[in-house]
């Protein structure tokens, strides 16, 4: 049986070392936003601009479910 949408999104999140340093690819689910993603990945929501800068083609006010965002390493 197919996984529920939330379960599928969770399994799609993966590490990818193809960029300089490690990065994470996050697949957008309902109600995701840069602020909450920064809190999740960096422990500090104020770092949302780091995610925005890594995804210049993404509109912070119009993230699309299923869209992939690059989450840079926390360095």
PyMOL commands that set and color helices and strands:
alter all, ss='L'
color gray80, all
select helices_A, chain A and resi 5-12+34-42+45-54
alter helices_A, ss='H'
color red, helices_A
select strands_A, chain A and resi 14-16+23-27+68-72
alter strands_A, ss='S'
color yellow, strands_A
deselect
rebuild
show_as cartoon
